[in-house]
Amino acid sequence: MQGAPYWRPDHALDAAGLLRLAHEQFGVLTLAQARSGGLTERRIAGRVAAGQWIRLHHGVYLIEPGRTQWHTRAVAGLLACGSGAALVGGSAAYLWGLASTPSSVEIAVPLNRRLDPKDGVAIRRSAWIADRTHELAWPWRTTVEHTVLDVAATRDLDAAIAIAARATQRRLTTARALMTVLEQRGRHRWRRELGEALAVVSGGAESILEVRYVRDVEQAHGLPRGVAQVSSATGMPWRHDIGYPQFRVLVELDGRLGHEGRSRVADTRRDRGNAAAGWLTLRAGWLDVTTAPCPLAAEVGAVLQSRGWGGRPRRCRRRGCLAEVSMPRPGSAMS
């Protein structure tokens, strides 16, 4: 597994084939690949001397000078590290569309391989890289599930849950698949917490704010379990963050800073439409869920009680929680 998927060391290439391979490798070729295309080491050295090619690593050349994109550096690093190497961590997350462009290139190689340092490449040895590398995704990288868990292990809990939710929301994987891999891996910094969060995500939650609402507002205070991503009550192609169909109550969570303009207008129109259909819409923001989950639980509980819920919120483990006896305050938490 050295080079783009269709290239094999024993496969001779003509000039067109060599250019096609370089294109798939973002302008990079190895010495072995160039030789399979009929180029001798002397001719390669001549092109380097003339500035037509640039030596990036030992035996790895950029044949299109001027290409500085991250993919070019990543593939050059992979080819320099040899067969079995794969992008990991933030580099793999970027390729899966789960992170912004990383500043460096992270690569894992088989445990028994020792390499000299490579400029701009962070190399680590792994006993598991062969099992965790995706069989088809090029440039070679760890699977979505292992990528998510690798990145999660380096972040705080909220960021760990966020990348897991993002991967499922974009349909790159499922919460169940992530839970399975998490169980197989054994040790993980957030093993228990991430497992609990993935159980919530498997119920339909699509964001860290939804996970926090279920965990810190609903579950912690004994509220009824809502339905995540419930369909619009009006028959329109809308989905709502949390719904309590039995009580005809919707909860919309907004994690954005500022909520004005067209989005605000659209939200109020949806709220009016839901009200006309007999549904009450409650709105809560990031600060409500993250810094005041107890008052929010009391308020949601009071609304559900007014709609027929026979239970009542209970105190959570937070110091000073008064959800059980609190009464909603006008203008607080929900608007």
TIDRENKOL-20434 format. One record per residue: x, y, z of N, C-alpha, C in turn. Coordinates in steps of 0.1 Angstrom, whole numbers, plus 5000, padded with zeros to 4 digits. Layout:
// TIDRENKOL-20434
XYZXYZXYZ
...
***
This chain:
// TIDRENKOL-20434
500849885000500050005000500950125000
501650144990502550264988502250334976
501650454977501250524965499750514963
499250584953497850584950497250444948
495950424950495450284950495750204938
495750264926495850174914497350144911
498250204917499650174914500250064921
501049974914501649864920503149864916
504049824925505449834922505949764910
505249654906505649574895504849614882
504149734883503349774871504149884864
504549854852505249954843504250064838
504750184837503950294833504550364821
503650414812504150494801504050644806
504450734797504550874801503250924806
502150894799500750934803500350874816
500750754818500350684831501150744843
502350784840503150844851502550984855
502151054845501551184848500251174855
499451064851498151044858498451004872
499450924875499750884889500151004897
500951094891501451214898500251304901
499251314892498051394894497251334906
497151204907496451144918497151164931
498451184930499251204942499651344944
498851434939498951584941500251634938
500851584926502051634921503351574926
503151454933504351394939504551254933
505851214931506151084927507351034935
507450904937508650844943509650804933
510850774938511850724929511450594922
510850504930510450374924509350394913
508450494916507350514906507950574893
508950674895509550734883510250624875
510950544882511650434874510750334867
509550314873508550224866508050294854
508250424853507750504841508950514831
510050454834511150454824512150554826
512150634837513150734840514250674848
515450704844516650654851516950754863
517750714872518150804883518950924878
519650904867520451014861519451114855
518451074849517451174843516751244854
516451164865515751234876516651334882
517951304884518851394890518951524881
518951504868519051614859517851704860
516651644862515451734864515451814877
516051744887516151814900517151934899
518251904892519252004890518752124882
517852094873517352204864516152274871
515752224883514652294889513252244885
513252144876511952094871511252014881
512051934889511551864900512151914913
511451894924512051934937512051814947
513151784953513251674962512651714976
511551644980510851684992511351595004
511551475001512051375011513051285003
513751205010514551105004513751014995
513951014982513250934972511850984969
511551104973510151154970510351294963
509651314952509851434944508551504941
508551634941507451714936507751744921
506951694912507251714898506551834892
505751904901505052034897505452144907
506652194905507052304914506052414916
505852464928504852564930503652514938
503452384937502352324945502652324960
501852394967502152404982500952364990
499952304984498752264991499052165001
498252155012498452065023498351915018
497551885009497451745003498751704997
499451794991500751764985501751724996
501851805006502751775017502351645024
501051615026500551495032500951375024
500751375011501051255003502551235003
503351345002504751335002505251265015
504651305026504951235038504651095039
503451065034503050925033503950835025
504350885013505250815004506650795010
507050905018508350895024508350795035
507250775042507150685053506950535049
506650515036506650375031505350305033
505250185028504050095028503550085043
502250095044501550075057501350205064
501950315059501750445066500350495064
499850575073498550635072498450765079
497650855074497450975081496450955093
496751025104496050995117495651135123
494851125134494551245142493951355134
494451475136493851595129493951585114
495051525109495251505095494151425089
493851315095492751225090491451295092
491251365103489951435105489751535094
490751605090490651705079490251645066
490851525063490451455051489051405051
488551375063487151325064486151445065
486651565065485851685065485351715079
486051675090485651695103486551795111
487451855104488351955111488952045100
489452155105490052255096491452205092
492052285082493352245077494352245088
495052125091496052125101497352195097
498052235107499352305104500452205100
500352085106501351985103500651855097
501551755094501051635089501351525099
500251455104500451345113500351215106
501351135108501350995102501750895112
501050775111501450665119502050555110
503050485115503650375107503650255116
503850135110503950015117504950025129
504749945139505449955152506949925149
507249825140508649785139509449865129
508849985125509550065115510150185122
511450215120512050335125512550425113
512150545114512450645103513150765108
513950825099514550955102513451055102
513651165110512651275110512351325096
511151365093510751425080510251565083
510751665075510351795076508851815075
508251885086506851905085505951785088
506551675092505751555094505951505108
504851485116504951425129504651275128
505651195131505551045129505450975142
504550885143504450795155504350655150
504850565158504750425155503450365162
502850265156501550215161501450065158
501149985168500849845166499549815159
498649925158497349895154497049965140
498050035134497750115123497150035111
497649915109497149835098495749805099
495249775112493849735114492949865114
493549975116492750095117492750185105
493450145095493550215082492350175073
491750275067490650255057491250185045
490550085040491150005029491050085015
490150185014490050245001490250395001
490150465012490250605012491650655009
491750734999493050794995492950944996
494051015002495250955008494950865020
495750765021495550665032495350735045
494350685053494050745066493350645074
493250675087492450585096490950605092
490150495096488750495094488150615101
486950645097486250755104486150735119
485750605122485550575137486750595145
487950535140489150555147489650695147
489450765136489850905135489050985146
487750965147486951045157487451015171
487750885174488150845187489550895190
490450895180491750945182491751095186
490951175178490851315180490251345194
489151275196488451295209489351275221
490251185220491151155232492051275235
492251365225493151475227492351605230
491051605231490251715234489551715247
488851825251488051815263486751745259
485951715269484751635267483751695257
483551825258482651885249483051875234
484351895232484951885219484951745214
485151645223485151505219483751465215
482651505222481351475218480951545205
481451675204481151745192481551685179
482851625179483351565167482551435164
482151365174481351245172480051275166
479351375172478051425167478151475152
479251545149479451595136479651485126
480351375130480551265121479251195118
478451175128477151115125476151195118
476151325121475251425114475551425099
476851415096477251415081477151275075
476651185082476451045078477750975073
478851015080480150945077480150815085
479450805096479350685104478050695112
477950595121476750595130477250595144
476350635153476650625168476950485172
476150395166476350255170477750205165
478150245153479550205149480650265158
480450385162481450455170481450385184
480250345189480250275202480950135201
480750065190481349935188482849945188
483350045181484850065180485350115194
484650195200485050245214485150125223
484250035223484249915231485449825228
485749815215486849725210488249785214
488349915215489649975218490049975233
489049945241489449935255489650065262
490950105263491250225270491050345262
490350445268490150575261489850675272
490450795270490250905280488850925284
487950925274486550955277485650835275
486150715278485350595274483950595280
483750625293482450615299481650735294
482150855295481450975291481050975276
481950935268481650935254480650825250
480750715257479750605255478350655258
478250735270476950785273476450885263
477350975258476951075248476551005235
477250905231476850835219475550765220
475150725232473850665233472750765231
473050895235472151005232472151035217
473351035211473451065197472650955189
472750835193472050725186470550745186
470050825196468650855197468250975188
469251035181468851135171469551275173
470151295185470851425187471951445177
471951575173472951605162473951705166
473951755178474951855182475251835197
476451895201476851895215475751955224
475052065219474052125227472852035229
472551955219471451855222471851755231
473051705230473551605240473551665254
474051785256474051845269472651865274
471751905266470351915270469751785275
469951675268469451545272470151505285
471451525286472251475298471951565310
472051695308472151785320470751845323
469851845314468451905317467451785319
467351705309466351595309466751485320
467851415317468151295325468551335339
469251445341469751485354468551525363
467451565357466351615365465051535364
465151415358464051325357462951375348
463251455338462151495329461851385319
460751385313460451285302461451285291
461751175285462651175274462051225261
462551335256462051385244462551315232
461951345220462351285207463251385200
464451345197465351425190465051435175
465251555169465051575155463651535151
462651575158461251535156460751615144
459851555136459351625124458451735127
458251835118457451945121456051915124
455451985133454051965137453052015126
453552095117452752155107452752085094
453551975093453651905080454651965070
455252075074456352135066457652055068
458552065058459851985059460852045068
460352065081461252115091461452005102
462552025109462851935120463152015132
462751965144462952045156463851965165
464652035173465751975181465151865190
464251905199463651815208462151825208
461351715208459951725209459351635219
458251675225457551595234456151575228
455951485219454651465212453451445221
453651375232452551345240451951475246
452851575248452351695254452351815244
452651785232452651885221453552005225
454751975229455752075232457052055224
457552155219458852155212459852235219
461152195219462252265224463252295213
463552415210464552455200465752505207
466952455204468252485210469052565200
469552685205470352765196471752795202
472752735196474152755201474852875195
474152945186474853065180474853185189
475953265187476053395194475353495186
474153545190473353635182472353555174
471253605173470253525166469153625160
469653695150468753795144468553775129
468053875123467853875109466853775104
467253715092466353625085466153505093
467153455101466953335109465953355119
465953475126465053505136463653505130
463453575119462153585112461653445109
462453355103462053225100461653145112
462353165123462053095135460653135141
460453265141459153305146457953265137
458253255124457153205115456853055118
457952985121457752835124457052825137
457352915147456752905160455252935159
454853035151453453065149452752955142
453352895132452752775125452552665135
453552635144453352525153452252555163
452152685167451152725177449752705171
449652745158448352725152447952575151
448952485152448652345152448552285166
448552375176448452335190449652295197
450852335191452152295197452752425203
453352415215454052525222455552505219
456252605215457652605212458452685223
459352615229460252675239461652685233
462352795236463652825230464652845241
465852775239466852795249468252805242
469152885247470452905241471552835248
472752855243473852785248474052805263
473952935268474152965282473152905291
471852895286470752835293471152685296
471552615286471852475288473152445295
474152525293475452495299475752555312
475152675315475352735328474152745337
472952715332471752725340470852605337
471352485337470452365333469352345344
469652375356468652355367467352445365
467552575364466352655362465652615349
466452585339465852545326464952415328
465552325335464752195338463452235345
463552325355462352365362461252425353
461752505344460852575335460252475325
461052385319460552285310459552195317
459952155329459052075337457752135340
457752265343456452335346455552345334
456152365322455452365310454852225307
455652125308455151985306454051955316
454151995328453051975338451752045334
451852165328450752235324450052165312
450852075306450352005294449951865297
449951825310449451695313450451595319
451751645320452751555326452551535341
452451415346452151395360453351395370
454551405364455751395372456151535376
457351545382457951675385459451665385
460151775382461551775381462151735395
463251675395463951635407465351715408
465851725420467151785422468251695415
469151765408470351695403471451695413
472651655408473851645417474551785418
474151875410474752005411474452075425
475452135430475352205442474352315441
473352325450472352425451471252415441
471152295435470052275425468752285432
467852365426466552385432465452355422
465752265412464852235401463552185406
463652105417462452045423461452145428
461952255433461052355440460952485432
461852505422461852625415460652655407
460352775405459252815396459852895385
459252885373459852965361459853115364
460853175359460953325361460653385348
459853485347459553555334460753605328
460953575315462053615308463353535310
463353435318464553355321464653235312
465853195309466153075301465553065288
464153065287463453035275462853165270
462853185257462253305251461653275238
***
